[in-house]
């Protein structure tokens, strides 16, 4: 897996459209700019611009072997495993603190948006599965759980990439963190 500790990369992927493009490429394996435009409901030139920006930072690349002809541009992630980084590695770089702040604000906003979507109806034929659970783990067990979870998601991603037929991209958002010691719930009612 490539190392993504450059703060400029973190700022680039904090952009909502680029983050969504990366998610769609991760789920699909490869897409044309026209596919990205349709999925994001944006003009094709805007999708192309964002793809070129992601390519500039070494996050996506063309997949010429998948093109129908020399004019056809198909894009894929440079790293098939996705983009992962350790916050402390980015913070150690010049400009890292500001980049991590931008990324965190985007991640928080995205998490809020996903929770808000629970209250909206799904399209006909689309399902939503919501789960919440708690585990008591030490740090080694948390690392083992995260590795197993990642392997499960990866197995399903590989199974459904390049599949025939219409599919919906689902956001699978998992957060494992300690409960705060003080919830601050106050009086309810």
Secondary structure, DSSP 8 states (H G I E B T S, - for coil): ------HHHHHHHHSHHHHHHHHHHHHHS-EEHHHHHHHHT--HHHHHHHHHHHHHTTSEEE-GGG-SSTT--EEEESSTT-----HHHHHTSTTHHHHHHHHHHHHHHHHHHHHHHTTS---TT-------------HHHHHHHHHHHHHHHHHHHHHHTT-SS---------------S--------
